[in-house]
Amino acid sequence: MQLSDDCFAAGDRPMTTAEALALLAERIAPVGATERLPLRAAVGRILAEDIVSERDVPPAGNSAVDGYAFAFDDLTPGRETRLRLSGRAAAGHPAPRGSGEGAVRIFTGALMPEGCDTVAMQEDCAADADEVVIPRGLSRGANSRRAGEDVRRGDAILVKGHLLRPQDIGIAASVGHSEISVYRPVRVAVFSTGDEVREPGAALVHGAIYDSNRYVLMSLLDGFPVDVSDLGILADDRKAVAAALRDAARAHDLLITSGGVSVGEEDHVRNVVQENGALHFWRLAIKPGRPLALGQVAGAPFVGLPGNPVAAMVTFVRFARPLLLRLAGGTRVDPRLYRVRAGFSHRKKPNRREWVRARLKLGADGTLEAEKFAREGAGILRSLVEADGLVELPEEMTEVAPGAMVEFLPFSEVTS
């Protein structure tokens, strides 16, 4: 997709999280290209069409249990009823027409015999070769499934923009679809920069560090409908950085990095992005994270995440993730947060959203409770490893006391 150079332009004042997400929603559109895939290949992709059922599911009334089918009006109110056995029905082998006089032996999934509307479970009945005793207390329609009970003809069972899960594939199959239309994967390039950065496993000379952020980002992307290109580590060479980014922009829908966009003489990414498109720094009223670099290189969106690993992951899941899902055609892009009880004290500045790393435990009363990780530095990757997720504290909140209810974002909500 092609973006205007000022697509990500923003004001100078710090933006709230809500304002930043609203700008992304306004300025990002899906890549657009679609393809039809067999159902088995469509899980994890984003649906590009509404799916409307052309049939009822189930197509006809059937039994929910093994037992005996009969007409409710044949029962004697208030006491057991003895009925003659007049047939047998199994799934795929309906009872003959007209056999529904008295009771019909029936098995789970079998079509309800003509004239029958109620089923008694076999363990509640007493039967011999010719008759069955039906217990009292059954209600009309008990243990039977109505035609269209799950899906009615004309129902929109899945809507465009939905990220397809295994159960969604199942319901598409249940109405007869063998293939569906989905958006093509977003092509994402991920890279790191810096002469001090080394690949894990390489020799580590004095002053060098191993690259962890790129591996975190690529692993996060594994849970999305994307094709990821690992551009590796770009050396601190302006010409090499420029050539790599221009090539990547021609072949990808999104470029992502972490760090490397500050104003230092060796931070070439910033200048290269500006020379080949535009770069805008969003001053976000958040902790951790703050500056988020957004721009475009030759029309391809560019996201520059903070270099500290905690800040990089937080800004990815709360800002880059919804941007990516919108590019992919998704409509539900915000992660679901859950209410839990705080098991910690915390003070924060007003007018700033904060994310506190926390682990969940069960309180004495069985309520889920969040325990804050002891160290808050944005460079402590271990804090993410030992946490179950993030407690999200809104701008207006200034203090958390033990026992307060807070919003919790589990990592399971945003990672595969």
BABA-726148 format. One record per residue (C-alpha): residue number from 1; x, y, z. Coordinates in pm, 1 decimal. Layout:
BEGIN
+-----+----------+----------+----------+
|  nr |       xx |       yy |       zz |
+-----+----------+----------+----------+
| NUM |        X |        Y |        Z |
...
+-----+----------+----------+----------+
This chain:
BEGIN
+-----+----------+----------+----------+
|  nr |       xx |       yy |       zz |
+-----+----------+----------+----------+
|   1 |      0.0 |      0.0 |      0.0 |
|   2 |    110.8 |    359.7 |    -57.0 |
|   3 |     83.9 |    624.6 |    214.6 |
|   4 |    117.0 |   1000.9 |    188.6 |
|   5 |    424.3 |   1150.0 |    354.6 |
|   6 |    211.0 |   1322.5 |    618.2 |
|   7 |     -5.2 |   1019.9 |    695.4 |
|   8 |    139.7 |    987.5 |   1044.0 |
|   9 |    184.3 |   1358.3 |   1114.4 |
|  10 |     74.4 |   1456.2 |   1464.1 |
|  11 |     84.5 |   1754.8 |   1695.4 |
|  12 |    369.1 |   1839.1 |   1931.2 |
|  13 |    184.1 |   1778.8 |   2255.8 |
|  14 |    193.2 |   1432.3 |   2412.4 |
|  15 |    -86.7 |   1209.8 |   2281.5 |
|  16 |   -300.9 |    984.9 |   2496.0 |
|  17 |   -325.1 |    618.0 |   2409.7 |
|  18 |   -684.3 |    665.5 |   2291.9 |
|  19 |   -584.6 |    952.6 |   2060.6 |
|  20 |   -296.9 |    751.1 |   1912.4 |
|  21 |   -517.1 |    447.9 |   1846.9 |
|  22 |   -784.3 |    669.7 |   1690.6 |
|  23 |   -526.1 |    818.8 |   1452.0 |
|  24 |   -413.8 |    470.0 |   1348.0 |
|  25 |   -773.5 |    365.7 |   1287.4 |
|  26 |   -828.0 |    673.7 |   1071.6 |
|  27 |   -513.9 |    651.6 |    861.7 |
|  28 |   -450.0 |    281.1 |    803.5 |
|  29 |   -641.5 |     76.7 |    546.2 |
|  30 |   -612.5 |   -294.7 |    455.1 |
|  31 |   -359.3 |   -405.2 |    195.7 |
|  32 |   -663.1 |   -499.1 |    -12.1 |
|  33 |   -553.4 |   -808.6 |   -205.2 |
|  34 |   -755.6 |  -1123.6 |   -137.1 |
|  35 |   -739.9 |  -1493.2 |   -223.0 |
|  36 |   -967.0 |  -1794.8 |   -189.2 |
|  37 |   -834.5 |  -2074.1 |     27.7 |
|  38 |   -950.4 |  -2420.6 |    131.7 |
|  39 |  -1086.3 |  -2417.2 |    485.4 |
|  40 |   -786.4 |  -2602.6 |    627.5 |
|  41 |   -553.2 |  -2329.6 |    502.9 |
|  42 |   -764.9 |  -2035.7 |    622.1 |
|  43 |   -722.7 |  -2055.7 |   1000.7 |
|  44 |   -525.9 |  -1757.1 |   1131.1 |
|  45 |   -617.2 |  -1546.2 |    826.9 |
|  46 |   -859.6 |  -1252.6 |    813.9 |
|  47 |  -1191.6 |  -1301.6 |    639.0 |
|  48 |  -1246.4 |  -1081.2 |    332.4 |
|  49 |  -1620.8 |  -1145.6 |    291.8 |
|  50 |  -1931.7 |  -1195.0 |    500.1 |
|  51 |  -2038.8 |  -1558.9 |    516.3 |
|  52 |  -2417.1 |  -1599.1 |    509.2 |
|  53 |  -2564.1 |  -1942.9 |    557.9 |
|  54 |  -2775.5 |  -2087.5 |    277.8 |
|  55 |  -2917.9 |  -2362.1 |    499.7 |
|  56 |  -3040.1 |  -2443.6 |    847.2 |
|  57 |  -2805.6 |  -2622.3 |   1088.1 |
|  58 |  -2915.2 |  -2876.6 |   1187.2 |
|  59 |  -3122.8 |  -2920.0 |    869.2 |
|  60 |  -3396.6 |  -3110.5 |   1054.1 |
|  61 |  -3502.0 |  -3191.9 |   1409.4 |
|  62 |  -3293.5 |  -3466.1 |   1570.9 |
|  63 |  -3227.6 |  -3632.8 |   1902.1 |
|  64 |  -2971.3 |  -3493.0 |   2144.9 |
|  65 |  -2940.2 |  -3823.5 |   2335.8 |
|  66 |  -2978.7 |  -4199.1 |   2310.3 |
|  67 |  -3329.2 |  -4288.5 |   2424.1 |
|  68 |  -3691.1 |  -4305.6 |   2313.6 |
|  69 |  -3880.4 |  -4055.6 |   2095.0 |
|  70 |  -4255.2 |  -4000.1 |   2119.2 |
|  71 |  -4529.3 |  -3738.4 |   2097.2 |
|  72 |  -4550.8 |  -3538.2 |   2419.5 |
|  73 |  -4931.9 |  -3540.9 |   2396.4 |
|  74 |  -4927.5 |  -3921.8 |   2433.0 |
|  75 |  -4795.9 |  -3894.9 |   2790.4 |
|  76 |  -5025.9 |  -3931.4 |   3089.8 |
|  77 |  -4988.3 |  -3612.0 |   3297.1 |
|  78 |  -4835.8 |  -3655.9 |   3640.4 |
|  79 |  -4732.9 |  -4021.5 |   3619.6 |
|  80 |  -4531.8 |  -4277.5 |   3424.7 |
|  81 |  -4657.0 |  -4371.4 |   3078.7 |
|  82 |  -4623.5 |  -4710.1 |   2907.8 |
|  83 |  -4586.0 |  -4682.8 |   2528.3 |
|  84 |  -4559.2 |  -4946.2 |   2258.1 |
|  85 |  -4223.6 |  -4960.0 |   2074.8 |
|  86 |  -4281.9 |  -4909.6 |   1703.7 |
|  87 |  -3947.5 |  -4854.9 |   1536.0 |
|  88 |  -3581.8 |  -4763.9 |   1548.3 |
|  89 |  -3392.2 |  -4453.1 |   1431.1 |
|  90 |  -3014.3 |  -4401.5 |   1413.2 |
|  91 |  -2802.1 |  -4118.1 |   1273.6 |
|  92 |  -2809.0 |  -4149.7 |    896.2 |
|  93 |  -3085.6 |  -4414.2 |    916.8 |
|  94 |  -3420.2 |  -4243.6 |    980.8 |
|  95 |  -3717.4 |  -4437.3 |   1111.5 |
|  96 |  -3971.6 |  -4531.0 |    842.4 |
|  97 |  -4251.8 |  -4278.3 |    790.3 |
|  98 |  -4551.6 |  -4348.0 |   1006.6 |
|  99 |  -4346.8 |  -4534.9 |   1267.0 |
| 100 |  -4393.5 |  -4260.9 |   1526.7 |
| 101 |  -4699.5 |  -4420.5 |   1689.1 |
| 102 |  -4609.0 |  -4504.5 |   2046.5 |
| 103 |  -4233.1 |  -4471.9 |   2102.7 |
| 104 |  -3934.1 |  -4512.3 |   1871.7 |
| 105 |  -3593.4 |  -4631.1 |   1988.5 |
| 106 |  -3362.8 |  -4343.2 |   1888.3 |
| 107 |  -2992.6 |  -4263.2 |   1900.3 |
| 108 |  -2803.4 |  -3935.4 |   1922.2 |
| 109 |  -2816.9 |  -3737.7 |   1598.3 |
| 110 |  -3099.0 |  -3943.0 |   1444.6 |
| 111 |  -3382.0 |  -3750.7 |   1275.3 |
| 112 |  -3692.6 |  -3717.2 |   1489.1 |
| 113 |  -3952.9 |  -3964.3 |   1359.1 |
| 114 |  -4269.8 |  -3826.2 |   1207.3 |
| 115 |  -4513.3 |  -3726.6 |   1482.4 |
| 116 |  -4250.4 |  -3726.1 |   1761.6 |
| 117 |  -4140.4 |  -3410.8 |   1942.4 |
| 118 |  -3983.5 |  -3528.8 |   2271.9 |
| 119 |  -3709.9 |  -3773.9 |   2377.0 |
| 120 |  -3658.5 |  -3953.4 |   2709.4 |
| 121 |  -3304.6 |  -4058.2 |   2796.9 |
| 122 |  -3256.4 |  -4433.9 |   2786.7 |
| 123 |  -3117.9 |  -4449.5 |   3143.8 |
| 124 |  -3442.2 |  -4297.7 |   3274.6 |
| 125 |  -3663.7 |  -4554.5 |   3102.5 |
| 126 |  -3752.8 |  -4920.3 |   3153.5 |
| 127 |  -3797.3 |  -5116.4 |   2830.2 |
| 128 |  -3857.4 |  -5469.2 |   2706.9 |
| 129 |  -3897.1 |  -5602.3 |   2354.4 |
| 130 |  -4238.1 |  -5444.7 |   2292.1 |
| 131 |  -4290.2 |  -5154.3 |   2533.6 |
| 132 |  -4108.9 |  -4879.7 |   2718.9 |
| 133 |  -4202.4 |  -4698.2 |   3040.2 |
| 134 |  -4148.2 |  -4321.2 |   3012.6 |
| 135 |  -4087.3 |  -4138.5 |   3343.6 |
| 136 |  -4300.7 |  -3847.1 |   3452.7 |
| 137 |  -4172.3 |  -3489.7 |   3466.4 |
| 138 |  -4054.0 |  -3446.7 |   3107.8 |
| 139 |  -4126.8 |  -3119.5 |   2928.0 |
| 140 |  -4242.1 |  -3087.7 |   2569.3 |
| 141 |  -3942.8 |  -3100.1 |   2332.0 |
| 142 |  -3703.1 |  -3239.6 |   2592.5 |
| 143 |  -3372.5 |  -3377.9 |   2456.9 |
| 144 |  -3454.3 |  -3286.3 |   2098.6 |
| 145 |  -3276.6 |  -3038.9 |   1873.4 |
| 146 |  -3485.4 |  -2815.2 |   1650.7 |
| 147 |  -3405.9 |  -2752.9 |   1283.5 |
| 148 |  -3194.6 |  -2435.6 |   1261.4 |
| 149 |  -3119.1 |  -2441.4 |   1633.6 |
| 150 |  -2754.0 |  -2356.2 |   1565.4 |
| 151 |  -2777.4 |  -2159.1 |   1238.3 |
| 152 |  -3079.5 |  -2034.1 |   1043.9 |
| 153 |  -3077.4 |  -1989.9 |    670.0 |
| 154 |  -2987.1 |  -1625.5 |    599.8 |
| 155 |  -2782.2 |  -1582.0 |    918.7 |
| 156 |  -2449.9 |  -1396.7 |    882.9 |
| 157 |  -2234.8 |  -1646.9 |   1070.2 |
| 158 |  -1898.0 |  -1476.2 |   1010.8 |
| 159 |  -1828.9 |  -1115.7 |    915.6 |
| 160 |  -1561.9 |   -953.5 |    702.4 |
| 161 |  -1255.8 |   -853.6 |    902.7 |
| 162 |  -1277.3 |  -1144.2 |   1147.0 |
| 163 |   -954.4 |  -1324.3 |   1240.6 |
| 164 |  -1038.3 |  -1687.9 |   1173.5 |
| 165 |  -1005.3 |  -1936.1 |   1460.5 |
| 166 |  -1052.7 |  -2315.1 |   1451.1 |
| 167 |  -1416.6 |  -2284.7 |   1565.3 |
| 168 |  -1483.7 |  -2035.1 |   1283.8 |
| 169 |  -1349.8 |  -2282.9 |   1030.5 |
| 170 |  -1583.6 |  -2540.1 |   1182.6 |
| 171 |  -1897.4 |  -2329.6 |   1147.3 |
| 172 |  -1806.6 |  -2242.2 |    787.0 |
| 173 |  -1777.6 |  -2615.4 |    718.0 |
| 174 |  -2110.2 |  -2682.2 |    892.1 |
| 175 |  -2296.4 |  -2468.7 |    637.9 |
| 176 |  -2121.2 |  -2634.4 |    343.4 |
| 177 |  -1829.6 |  -2404.1 |    257.1 |
| 178 |  -1516.1 |  -2579.3 |    136.2 |
| 179 |  -1320.8 |  -2258.3 |     71.4 |
| 180 |  -1349.4 |  -1892.1 |    170.1 |
| 181 |  -1206.6 |  -1554.9 |     69.8 |
| 182 |   -936.1 |  -1408.2 |    294.8 |
| 183 |   -697.2 |  -1115.9 |    279.6 |
| 184 |   -348.5 |  -1205.1 |    169.5 |
| 185 |    -81.9 |  -1199.5 |    440.9 |
| 186 |     84.4 |   -868.0 |    521.9 |
| 187 |    448.6 |   -871.8 |    414.1 |
| 188 |    655.0 |   -746.4 |    708.7 |
| 189 |   1027.8 |   -677.0 |    717.4 |
| 190 |   1199.8 |   -677.9 |   1058.9 |
| 191 |   1551.9 |   -555.0 |   1115.8 |
| 192 |   1793.3 |   -434.6 |   1380.2 |
| 193 |   2077.1 |   -185.9 |   1347.9 |
| 194 |   2406.6 |   -122.7 |   1520.1 |
| 195 |   2769.2 |   -225.9 |   1494.6 |
| 196 |   2750.2 |   -340.1 |   1857.0 |
| 197 |   2463.0 |   -583.8 |   1794.6 |
| 198 |   2541.5 |   -951.4 |   1735.9 |
| 199 |   2341.8 |  -1257.2 |   1640.8 |
| 200 |   2285.0 |  -1501.0 |   1929.6 |
| 201 |   2550.7 |  -1770.8 |   1912.2 |
| 202 |   2814.1 |  -1543.7 |   1758.8 |
| 203 |   3131.0 |  -1450.0 |   1944.1 |
| 204 |   3065.8 |  -1154.0 |   2172.9 |
| 205 |   3350.7 |   -904.0 |   2178.0 |
| 206 |   3388.3 |   -638.3 |   2445.2 |
| 207 |   3118.2 |   -372.7 |   2407.5 |
| 208 |   2887.3 |   -591.7 |   2196.5 |
| 209 |   2541.6 |   -723.8 |   2286.5 |
| 210 |   2319.0 |   -999.0 |   2154.2 |
| 211 |   2011.3 |   -899.2 |   1956.0 |
| 212 |   1699.7 |   -995.6 |   2156.5 |
| 213 |   1440.0 |   -741.6 |   2038.0 |
| 214 |   1433.9 |   -866.7 |   1679.4 |
| 215 |   1363.5 |  -1219.2 |   1804.4 |
| 216 |   1085.8 |  -1095.8 |   2032.8 |
| 217 |    926.0 |   -901.8 |   1746.4 |
| 218 |    946.6 |  -1187.2 |   1496.6 |
| 219 |    801.1 |  -1425.1 |   1754.1 |
| 220 |    515.1 |  -1183.1 |   1823.4 |
| 221 |    448.6 |  -1163.4 |   1450.3 |
| 222 |    415.2 |  -1542.6 |   1428.6 |
| 223 |     64.2 |  -1506.7 |   1569.9 |
| 224 |    -53.1 |  -1281.7 |   1284.0 |
| 225 |   -154.4 |  -1333.2 |    920.3 |
| 226 |    184.8 |  -1212.9 |    797.1 |
| 227 |    484.0 |  -1320.6 |    592.3 |
| 228 |    793.1 |  -1210.5 |    785.1 |
| 229 |   1126.8 |  -1128.7 |    625.6 |
| 230 |   1420.6 |  -1119.9 |    863.0 |
| 231 |   1653.5 |   -848.2 |    734.2 |
| 232 |   1899.5 |   -925.8 |   1009.8 |
| 233 |   2126.3 |   -663.0 |   1161.9 |
| 234 |   2209.6 |   -357.3 |    951.0 |
| 235 |   2555.1 |   -213.9 |   1013.8 |
| 236 |   2601.3 |    151.7 |   1101.7 |
| 237 |   2664.8 |    245.1 |    741.1 |
| 238 |   2434.4 |    503.0 |    586.1 |
| 239 |   2457.2 |    376.3 |    229.0 |
| 240 |   2397.6 |     15.9 |    334.7 |
| 241 |   2099.0 |    114.4 |    552.3 |
| 242 |   1950.0 |    323.6 |    269.3 |
| 243 |   1983.9 |     44.4 |     14.1 |
| 244 |   1835.9 |   -216.0 |    252.0 |
| 245 |   1533.1 |     -1.9 |    342.5 |
| 246 |   1457.9 |     98.4 |    -15.8 |
| 247 |   1471.6 |   -266.1 |   -125.2 |
| 248 |   1253.6 |   -369.8 |    167.7 |
| 249 |    995.4 |    -98.4 |     94.6 |
| 250 |    951.0 |   -225.0 |   -260.9 |
| 251 |    874.8 |   -580.2 |   -147.2 |
| 252 |    691.2 |   -528.5 |    184.6 |
| 253 |    380.3 |   -370.4 |    330.2 |
| 254 |    538.7 |   -278.4 |    664.4 |
| 255 |    888.5 |   -219.3 |    802.9 |
| 256 |    957.3 |   -262.7 |   1175.2 |
| 257 |   1264.2 |   -197.1 |   1385.3 |
| 258 |   1344.4 |   -117.6 |   1747.1 |
| 259 |   1585.0 |    158.9 |   1845.3 |
| 260 |   1823.5 |    328.0 |   1604.3 |
| 261 |   1610.9 |    634.5 |   1521.8 |
| 262 |   1751.9 |    890.2 |   1765.9 |
| 263 |   1963.6 |   1191.5 |   1669.1 |
| 264 |   2313.4 |   1042.5 |   1716.9 |
| 265 |   2569.3 |   1055.8 |   1436.3 |
| 266 |   2555.1 |    676.6 |   1399.0 |
| 267 |   2174.2 |    652.8 |   1403.8 |
| 268 |   2133.9 |    639.6 |   1025.7 |
| 269 |   1782.9 |    492.7 |   1016.2 |
| 270 |   1623.8 |    824.5 |   1108.4 |
| 271 |   1791.0 |   1013.8 |    822.8 |
| 272 |   1736.6 |    738.7 |    567.6 |
| 273 |   1363.8 |    720.9 |    644.2 |
| 274 |   1329.2 |   1099.5 |    618.2 |
| 275 |   1521.2 |   1113.7 |    289.1 |
| 276 |   1310.3 |    837.6 |    131.4 |
| 277 |    969.8 |    932.8 |    270.4 |
| 278 |    888.8 |   1085.2 |    606.8 |
| 279 |    934.7 |   1019.9 |    975.7 |
| 280 |    715.0 |   1146.5 |   1258.7 |
| 281 |    782.3 |   1099.7 |   1628.4 |
| 282 |    469.5 |   1053.3 |   1834.9 |
| 283 |    516.0 |   1181.3 |   2186.7 |
| 284 |    297.3 |    938.9 |   2375.1 |
| 285 |    184.0 |    999.5 |   2731.6 |
| 286 |    277.6 |    645.7 |   2835.5 |
| 287 |    525.7 |    449.6 |   3046.2 |
| 288 |    719.3 |    257.0 |   2933.0 |
| 289 |    761.9 |    367.4 |   2572.0 |
| 290 |    711.4 |    740.2 |   2512.6 |
| 291 |    850.4 |    817.3 |   2163.6 |
| 292 |    716.2 |    599.7 |   1884.4 |
| 293 |    854.8 |    659.0 |   1535.0 |
| 294 |    600.8 |    624.5 |   1254.8 |
| 295 |    657.9 |    705.6 |    892.6 |
| 296 |    694.3 |    564.5 |    547.4 |
| 297 |    972.7 |    463.7 |    313.9 |
| 298 |    873.0 |    490.8 |    -51.3 |
| 299 |    510.1 |    463.6 |     58.7 |
| 300 |    553.6 |    157.3 |    283.5 |
| 301 |    466.2 |    218.6 |    651.6 |
| 302 |    759.7 |    224.4 |    891.3 |
| 303 |    736.3 |    162.7 |   1267.4 |
| 304 |   1033.6 |    243.1 |   1488.1 |
| 305 |    982.9 |     96.1 |   1834.2 |
| 306 |   1185.5 |    195.6 |   2141.0 |
| 307 |   1511.8 |     11.6 |   2194.0 |
| 308 |   1453.2 |   -101.4 |   2552.0 |
| 309 |   1301.8 |   -452.3 |   2537.0 |
| 310 |   1010.5 |   -387.7 |   2775.5 |
| 311 |    917.9 |    -63.4 |   2599.1 |
| 312 |    950.7 |   -234.9 |   2260.4 |
| 313 |    708.5 |   -511.9 |   2356.2 |
| 314 |    458.0 |   -280.1 |   2524.5 |
| 315 |    444.1 |    -39.7 |   2230.2 |
| 316 |    419.8 |   -330.6 |   1987.3 |
| 317 |    120.7 |   -494.8 |   2154.7 |
| 318 |    -66.7 |   -167.2 |   2216.9 |
| 319 |     19.9 |     34.4 |   1902.6 |
| 320 |    200.1 |   -166.0 |   1633.8 |
| 321 |    -30.7 |   -465.9 |   1677.3 |
| 322 |   -353.7 |   -274.6 |   1595.7 |
| 323 |   -177.4 |   -101.9 |   1304.9 |
| 324 |    -72.3 |   -440.4 |   1168.9 |
| 325 |   -417.6 |   -594.1 |   1213.5 |
| 326 |   -576.5 |   -302.4 |   1026.3 |
| 327 |   -327.9 |   -350.6 |    742.6 |
| 328 |   -426.9 |   -717.2 |    739.3 |
| 329 |   -797.7 |   -628.9 |    708.7 |
| 330 |   -895.3 |   -690.4 |   1070.9 |
| 331 |  -1179.1 |   -505.5 |   1242.3 |
| 332 |  -1133.1 |   -624.3 |   1601.1 |
| 333 |   -785.4 |   -492.5 |   1667.2 |
| 334 |   -785.4 |   -397.5 |   2035.6 |
| 335 |   -686.1 |   -667.6 |   2285.5 |
| 336 |   -939.2 |   -765.5 |   2552.6 |
| 337 |   -854.7 |   -657.1 |   2905.9 |
| 338 |   -981.6 |   -835.0 |   3217.4 |
| 339 |  -1069.5 |   -702.8 |   3562.2 |
| 340 |   -851.4 |   -840.5 |   3841.2 |
| 341 |   -772.9 |   -731.9 |   4193.7 |
| 342 |   -447.8 |   -547.3 |   4265.0 |
| 343 |   -222.7 |   -713.7 |   4518.8 |
| 344 |     22.5 |   -422.9 |   4523.1 |
| 345 |     62.7 |    -51.1 |   4587.3 |
| 346 |    169.3 |    184.6 |   4309.2 |
| 347 |    189.6 |    559.2 |   4247.1 |
| 348 |    195.7 |    720.2 |   3903.5 |
| 349 |    186.2 |   1059.2 |   3740.3 |
| 350 |   -151.6 |   1191.1 |   3622.6 |
| 351 |   -229.7 |   1223.8 |   3250.1 |
| 352 |     -9.7 |    927.8 |   3162.0 |
| 353 |   -103.8 |    567.6 |   3090.6 |
| 354 |    120.8 |    309.2 |   3249.0 |
| 355 |    170.3 |    -63.9 |   3213.9 |
| 356 |    288.9 |   -256.3 |   3517.3 |
| 357 |    433.1 |   -604.3 |   3470.7 |
| 358 |    244.2 |   -849.6 |   3689.8 |
| 359 |    190.9 |  -1213.8 |   3771.3 |
| 360 |   -150.8 |  -1355.9 |   3857.9 |
| 361 |   -228.3 |  -1557.2 |   4168.1 |
| 362 |   -544.9 |  -1667.1 |   4347.9 |
| 363 |   -626.9 |  -1465.1 |   4656.8 |
| 364 |   -750.4 |  -1626.1 |   4978.2 |
| 365 |  -1110.7 |  -1576.4 |   4861.4 |
| 366 |  -1045.5 |  -1731.5 |   4518.8 |
| 367 |  -1032.7 |  -1399.0 |   4332.7 |
| 368 |   -758.1 |  -1346.3 |   4073.6 |
| 369 |   -501.0 |  -1102.9 |   4205.8 |
| 370 |   -211.7 |   -927.9 |   4026.9 |
| 371 |    132.0 |   -913.0 |   4188.8 |
| 372 |    366.5 |   -643.4 |   4056.2 |
| 373 |    716.2 |   -737.8 |   3942.0 |
| 374 |    963.9 |   -585.0 |   4188.3 |
| 375 |   1188.8 |   -405.5 |   3934.6 |
| 376 |   1039.0 |   -159.3 |   3685.7 |
| 377 |   1329.7 |    -81.4 |   3449.2 |
| 378 |   1242.9 |    -80.7 |   3077.2 |
| 379 |   1555.0 |   -282.4 |   3002.2 |
| 380 |   1471.0 |   -577.9 |   3228.4 |
| 381 |   1354.1 |   -843.4 |   2982.7 |
| 382 |   1333.0 |  -1096.3 |   3264.1 |
| 383 |   1038.8 |   -900.8 |   3404.4 |
| 384 |    837.8 |   -995.9 |   3093.9 |
| 385 |    945.3 |  -1358.1 |   3121.1 |
| 386 |    827.2 |  -1386.8 |   3480.8 |
| 387 |    503.7 |  -1191.3 |   3430.4 |
| 388 |    168.2 |  -1322.2 |   3304.4 |
| 389 |     79.4 |   -987.8 |   3152.5 |
| 390 |     43.3 |   -615.4 |   3206.8 |
| 391 |   -174.9 |   -415.6 |   3445.2 |
| 392 |   -295.4 |   -115.6 |   3242.8 |
| 393 |   -342.5 |    198.9 |   3450.5 |
| 394 |   -543.5 |    479.4 |   3285.3 |
| 395 |   -437.9 |    842.5 |   3259.8 |
| 396 |   -663.4 |    970.9 |   3536.4 |
| 397 |   -544.0 |    720.5 |   3795.7 |
| 398 |   -263.6 |    835.2 |   4026.0 |
| 399 |   -251.0 |    561.3 |   4286.5 |
| 400 |   -325.0 |    192.3 |   4319.2 |
| 401 |   -396.0 |     42.0 |   4659.4 |
| 402 |   -412.8 |   -329.6 |   4739.9 |
| 403 |   -763.9 |   -456.1 |   4679.7 |
| 404 |   -844.9 |   -208.4 |   4401.4 |
| 405 |   -983.1 |   -352.8 |   4077.8 |
| 406 |   -756.4 |   -293.4 |   3777.4 |
| 407 |   -745.8 |   -383.5 |   3406.4 |
| 408 |   -516.0 |   -672.9 |   3315.6 |
| 409 |   -382.9 |   -753.9 |   2967.5 |
| 410 |   -265.5 |  -1118.1 |   2964.8 |
| 411 |     17.6 |  -1195.9 |   2728.2 |
| 412 |   -194.1 |  -1486.6 |   2601.7 |
| 413 |   -431.7 |  -1228.2 |   2451.7 |
| 414 |   -162.4 |  -1079.4 |   2226.3 |
| 415 |     81.2 |  -1364.9 |   2163.6 |
| 416 |     38.3 |  -1698.3 |   1988.9 |
+-----+----------+----------+----------+
